[in-house]
Amino acid sequence: MWGKLGEIVMRYLITGTAGFIGFHVAKRLIDEGHFVVGFDGMTPYYDVTLKERRHAILQRSNGFKAVRAMLEDRAALDRAAELAEPEVIIHLAAQAGVRYSLENPKAYVDSNLVGSWNMLELAKAIAPKHLMLASTSSIYGANEKIPFAEADRADEPMTLYAATKKSMELMAHSYAHLYEVPTTAFRFFTVYGPWGRPDMALFKFVDAIHNGRPIDIYGEGRMSRDFTYIDDLVESIVRLSHIAPAEENRVAPEKATDTLSRHAPFRVVNTGGGQPVELMTFVETVEKAVGRPAIHNMLPMQQGDVPRTFASPDLLEALTGFKPSVSVEEGVARFVEWYEQNYRRAQTIV
């Protein structure tokens, strides 16, 4: 089957398509002419109307079909797989949020452990060409070695969220070994951009400045993050989707330290650009993009937070020839433009 510009049409099952990242990944693939079945539980962790709005955009295309159910519902996952007949599974759905794991730990066990195990069982049953799993930079904890490389130890998680994601990676390695399912776990680094989550710092900052409220700046501003613009992340995921882990694509040692397992078709890849930004510099960038200063509410470090994130992009670049490069100035400006033109309108859509 052929799609736009003579490209072969592929079939994808993507979980979390009503979420921030899943929406953008699905839209990119649909726009390229591929067929996507999206799976999402529409949980009320944040504004469900925003999630519905994202799905409504995807459903404008005949190349997208949606299944609404929770990851813990294995029968629903089976139905989605029957509809998709996927060559590639991209598992993005999860209970997100570092701090929320202190309030509702069970949600993380249900979604990130039980739900991810269901995805592994599904992959075992249908044998896709590639299983892709969303992980996180949070698993590096308060690692003092920088930049964070995939081969670094990540055995001291600071939150249950990080622990569940590391556990997912470990389970996935065992399934890749036992059932020969080619699997890539890709670790996010502070993703931001249009259609982002309302609980994330950029959204909170822009919304507060627009409405004259103070912004909470934790760690007294003495933190840094390796921000990744959403389009860069999507490009990373799409490129990686064509590189199912195998010995024939093992990276040469002089280019990067490859995490391709010696015992399974399994690999872990950072999807950050390796350009951390100081928190106060980020705040100043937001203020400039919005066009007015923020009221700063300086607070101590929150429980579970880490002082910095800093990705090594070497393996990603060696595998794909790409690494994230959109500057924070450009990315924040794009988000502010989206917020001012679309978000308030999206909130009113039922």
N, C-alpha and C positions, 0 to 999 in steps of 0.2 A: 504494500500500500504506500502511496506517495503523497506527500504534502506540499507545502509551499516551497517554491524554488527547487522542486525536484527532490526534496529531502524525504527520506523514508519516514513514514508515520510510525511512532512508537506508542505503546500503551502503558500508562502509568497508574498506579494506585498511590495516592498521596493522603496521608492522615494530617489533620489539622488545617484543612484548606480554608476554614473560616477565621483562622488565626493570622497574625501579622505576616509571618514568614511563609507559611503554607499558601496564603493567598497570592503572594508575589511569585512564588515558584510555579504554582498552578497557572497563573495568568501568563507567565513567560512561555511555558510549554504549550498552552492552548494557542497563544498568538503565533507560535511557530507551526501550528497545524497538527499537533499531537493530540491524542485522546487521553483524558484524565478523568478518573473517578475520584472524587473527594470524599473523605470520611471525617466527620466532626461531630462532637457531642454537644456543642453550643453551651458549655458550662457557664454559670453566672459569675465566674471569677472576676470578670469586668463586664462592662456594658455589652449585653447581648445584641443590642440594636446595631452596634458597630460590626459585630460578627455577621449579622444578617445582611448588612449592607455589602460587605465584602463578597459574600456568597452570591448575592443578587447580581453583582457585576460578572462573576464567573459564569453564572447560569444564562447569560445572554448568548453564550456560544453553544452550538450543538456539540462541540467537542468536550463538553463537561457534563458529568452527571454526579449528583450528590447523594450520599447516604448519611443520614443523621442518626448517630448512635454513639455509645460510649465504648472506649477501647476494651473495657472489661467484658463486653458482650461479644464473645467469640463467634456466635452464630451470625451476628450482624457483619463482622469482619469477613466471614465466609461469603456472605451475600455480596458484599462489595467486591471481593475478589472474583466471584463468578461474573459480575457485571464488567469488571475491568479487564479480566484476563491479562494481568500486567506482565510486561517484560521487566519493568523496574518498579520497585516499591520504595517510596521515600517516606519514612516515618518521622514526621515532624510534631505530631500531637503529643502533648505532655502537660502535666501540671507545672506551670512556669512560676517564676518568682522566688528569689532567694529568701526574702523576709517572711513571705506567707507560709513557708514551710515550718516556721516557728508556731504559727497559729493553727494550722490544719495539716498536721503531718500525714494523716490517713489519706488525704487526697493524693499525696505524692506516692505513697505505697500502691494505691489502687491504679493510678494512671501510669506512673513511670516504671513500676515493677511488674504488676500483674498485666497491665495493658501492653507493655513491651514484650513480656513473655508470650502473650497471645500473638503478637506480630511475628515473633520468632517461630512459633508453632505453625502459623499460617505460611511463612516462607518455607519451612520444612516440608509442608504438604504440597505446595504448588511450584516450588523450585524456580523462582524468578532468575533472570540473568544477573541481577544485581539488587541487593538489599542495602538501603542507605538509612542510617540512623542519626538523628540529631542529638549531639551531646553538647557539652558546655565547657567554657574556660573555667567555670567555678570548680571543676574537679582538681585544678592545680592548687587550690587552697591558698595558703599564704606562702607559697613557694618563694624562696629568696633568690633562686637562680633565675636570671633573666637573660634573654627572652625565654618564655616558656616553650620548650620543645616537646614534641609528642612522645619522645622516648624518656622524658623525665619521669621520676616517680610521682605518682598522684594518689597516694595512699592515706592522706590526712585531710579528708574533706572537712570543711568548716560548717556545713549545713547538711540537713537531710536531703535537700534538693540535689546538692552535689553528690552525695552518697548514692542516691538512686540512679543518677546518670552514670556514675562509674560502675555501679552494679549492672546496669544495662549493657555497658560495653563488655564486661566480663562474661555475662550470659551469652552475648552475641558471639564472642570468640568461641565459646564451647559449641554453640550450634554450627558455626562455620566449620569447625573441626569435625564434628560428628556427622554432619549432613551435607557438607561441601556446598554451603550456600555462600557465594561471594558477597562479602559484607564490608561496607565502609562506614565507620563512625566519624562524623565531622564535628569538630568542636567550635561553637560560636564564640565570638568576642564582642559583647555589647553592641548588638545590632540595633540600628535606628533608621528612621526614614518615614515617608508618607504611609498612612494607614497603620502607624505604630500603636502599641498598647498604651492605654491611658495610665497604667501604673508605672510606666518607665520614666526615667528622669527627664528626658527631653520633653515629653508630652506634659509632664507636671510643670516644668519650668515655664514653657510657653503659655500654658493655660493660666498659670498663676500671674505671670506678668501682664497678660491681657486683661485680667480681672482685678488687678491691683492687690493681689495677695502676696505675702512673703513666700520666698522659695526656701525650702529646707536644704541646707548644705552640710552634709555629714562629714565627719572626720575633720572638721574645721577647714575643709577644702583641701587638705593635704593628702589627696588621693589622685590616682591617674587611671585611665581606662584606654584600652586599645579599641576605639570605636570603629565599627564596620558599617558602612552605608549599605542599605538593603540591596541595591542593584549589584554591588560588588559581591555580596554573599550569594545572590541568585546565580550570578555568573560562575562562581566557584562550584556551587552544587551541580549546575547543569554540566559543566566540564567534567567534574568528578564522576557524574553518572555514567559517562562513556568509558570509564577506566575501572572496570571491575577488578578487584585485587587478584593478581596471578603472578607467578614467577616471571613470565615474559615481560611484565612491566615493572619489575623491581628497579628502584632508582639506584644509580651508581653512587657509591659512597662519597665520591668527590663532589657530588651535587647536593646531597642532603642525606640525613640519617633516616632511612626508610623504616616504617613501623610494620611493614608487611610481615605477618607472622611466619615463622619457620614451620608451623604445624597446622595452619589453616589459611584459607583464602580470606584473610581479614586484615584490615588496615585502619589506623586512626590518623586523621588529618586535621590540623588547625586551619580555620578559614578566616583568620585575622590578618591584617596587613603589616603588623609589626611597627606601628607608629603611635605609641601611647600619647595621650594628651592629658595635661594636668587639669584637674577638675575646675579650678578657678579660670583657666584659659577657656575651657568649655563654656562656663557661665558667661564670660565676656563675649564669646562668639554668639551665644543665644541672645544676649541683650542687644548686640549690634544688629542681628537679623530681625528682631522684633521692632527695634527702633526706639527702645526706651529702657532705662535701667530697672533692675530688679531690686526688691527689698530683700536683703540677705538675712536669713535666720541661721546663724552658725551653730552647729550641733556636734556632739561627740560621735565617734564611730558607732554605727549600729552593730548589734550582735550578729555575727555571721558574715559581716562585710570583710573584704580583703583590701589591703592598701593599694594594690595595683594589679592590672592585667597587662600582659605584654606578650604577644604571639610571635613565635618564629614562623614566618611564611615560607621557609625554604622548601619544605616537602611539597606544599601545595604548588609552588611555582615550578618545581622540578617535574611534577606529574602533569601539570596542565599548561604551563607556560604563562600563567596568570597569577597575580596577587592583587588584593584590594588596593585601590589607589585614590578613590574619591576623597578629597580633603574634607575635614570637619566643617570648614567654612561653607563649602559648596553644599554639603549634605544637610547641614542645619538650615541653610537658606531654602532649600527645596522643601524641607519639612514645614517650615513656617509658612511658606506659600500655600502648601496643601491645607494646613490647619486653618488658615484665614479664609480660604475659598471653599473648603469642603466639609470640614469636620462638624461645624455647628449645624450645617444643613443635614449631614448624615445622621446626627443625633435625633432629628425630628422625624426621620423616616421609620415607619412601623412595618 
